[in-house]
Amino acid sequence: MSRSYKITLLIALYTAQGLPLGFFSLALPILLREAGHSLTTGALSSLALTAPWLLKFLWASYLDHTGTRRRWLIGLQLASICAALALTQANPSEGLTPLFIAGFIFSTIAASQDVITDGLAVRMLDAKERGLANAIQVGAYRFGMILGGGALLLIFSRTNWEVTFLCMAGLLTLTLLPALALQDPPAESTDPKFQGWYLLIGWFRRLLSPGILRFALVIVLYRFGDQMVATLLGPFLFDQGMDKEGIALLKGTVGSATSLFGAVLGGWLAFSAGRRTAILTSGIAQAASYTLYIVAALGMGGISLLWVATIFEGIIGTMATVALFTLMMDASDPEHAGTDYTLFASLVVLMGPIGNLSGAFVADKVGYMPTFTIGTILALLGTLIVVRMLDNKPVPARIAAVWQRAPSRATR
């Protein structure tokens, strides 16, 4: 499998995940806010999108060890295309229920595809390649978010539901093409540990593996403060007086586009400077970037400051994501790649609604500025605690092999 094909395949697959979710994750909170619902209600609505990503660990072991990755990828991509075509017949003016149902369906398909894609990436990449590969992963996903949360939301605001989802179906069809050429052996095994009930409890057995729970705490500490702030930014822009088109341009298009640059920087940092430097530098910078939103919440800077804040948050937030995802790949056992990485990814997703609900509850009570301040402090403290934890005891064992080493010395 050539390097150029690996890159093309990963770009296509991760773009396919971000495309529909970019539309729904940005459209749902804005439409609810426009209808007069509270921030807490908007946060609860995100469960329709995050639940499949949170629960995908339940079926990850089955996907990881049965069939072929090619068959799974093609089948799931076709299901996503069919769902988009079916939605051309929906009418959101009759209520938001179709949006919730559609968001759940697309999320379930994308979450399942993500298990296969992540497992494929861990297996076909060595330790030195993972920083750059995670730049591709995050960058392609963000590119999908640009198409979905920017371009498609803009099309929706100017045309109608049918045109929007015809465009979505067409874009998803393009992302299917590289998977058609994938040559992949069957994932099933004659080993009894990959059969029957073991597949149903495989995720639980992996969770109890040495160091996995400690690494789960690393993810919680690194993400909680960030999610308190990041998940409120869409409603915050709306409450600052921006309309759907303005938010689509600022957050969906410009913010996501600048995050592509952040993905490149994050991949380069993990590749050239190592895991510890990438986690520490990007985590501190991410917390610092949120101070711009604190200033904006005080009524200073106007639209110009919101543009600057969105650009910086897009770049630096993506760098932090790449750093964390690279560490998650390092911690995954190639023999159980899809299962291990899915456990970590599900926890990352879990931090979304937890941070969202926490931030929304505080913001409904005391306002945006105190909430952004609390989230910023927690993001900074979380980063410092994570680095100290891994300095003292870098587990799982695969983390110890790369944590403080120069990238050139890292081994698979």
C-alpha positions, 0 to 999 in steps of 0.5 A: 500500500503506497504512502500516497494511497494511504493519505488519499484514503484517510483524507476521504474517510475522515472527510466523510465523517465530518461532512454531515456532522458539521452540518448537524452540529452547527445547525441544530444549536442555532435553529434551537436558539433561533426558536427561543430555546435555552442554552441548556436545551441546545446542549441536551440536543447535542446528545442526538449527535454524540450518543453513537460516538459515545457508545460505539465502543459497545460494537467496536470489538465486533467491527474490529475482528469480523469481516474486512475493513473494505466491506465495512467501509463501502457498506457504511459509506453507501448507507450514508449516501442513501440517508442523505438522499432520503432526507431530500424528502423531509420538511424541517418547517414542520418541526425539528424532529426530522433533524434530530432523527437524521443527526442520530442516523448519520452519527451512528453511521459515521461512528461505526465507520470511524472504528474501522478507519482508526483501526486501519490507520493504527495498523498501517502506520508506524510511530514516526508517521502517526503525528503526520497521520493525525494531522491528516485525520484531524485536518480532513475531519475539519475539512468535512466540517467546513463543507458541512458546517460552512458550505452546506449550512450556507446552501441551506440558508439560501435554498432549501432542504432538498438541494442541501442534501442532494449536495451532501449525497454528491460529496459523500459519493466522492469520498467513497471512491478511494475505498473501492480500491482498498486491498484488505485481508479478512479481520476474523481470526481463528483465535478463540479470544476473537469469537462469540461472546468475547467480541461482545465483551472485548471492549471491557477486557481492553478497558481493564488492560494495564494503564488504560484507565490511567490514560482515560484520566489523562483524556478527561483532564486534557479535554474538560475545560476546553469543552466547557468553552468550545461547545458554547461558541456557536450560541455565543456568536448568535447571542452576539447578534450574528445571523446563520449566514454570518456564523456559517462563514465565521465559524463553519468556513473560516474557523474550520479552514484555519484549523486545517493550518492548525492540523499541519502545525500540530502534526509537525510538532508531534513529528519533530518535537515529540509527544511531551512538547506537543501536549504541553505547548498546544494545551497551554496555547489553547487555554490562552486562546480562550482569553479572547472570548472572555474579552469579547464576552465583556463587550469589547472588541466587537465583530473584529475580535470575534474574527481574531478569536475564531481564527486563533481557536481554530488553529490552536484548538486543532493543534491540541487535538492532533497532539492528544489523538497522536498519543491515543494512537500510541497507546493503542495495541495494533492487535486490538487497534479499533477497539483500543482507539475507540475506547479512547475516542468514545471518552473524548466524545463523552467530554463533549456533552459533559463539558457542554452541559456543564458550560451551558448550565453555568452560562445560563446562571451567570453568563458567558464571561464567568463560564469562559473564565472557569473553562480557561482555568480548567484547561490550563490546569488540566494540561499541567496535571497531564504532563506531570502525570505522564512524566512520573508514570507514562502508561500504557507501556506503549506511551512510555516508549514515545513520551519523552523520546525524540521522534526519530527514536520512537518505535512501532 
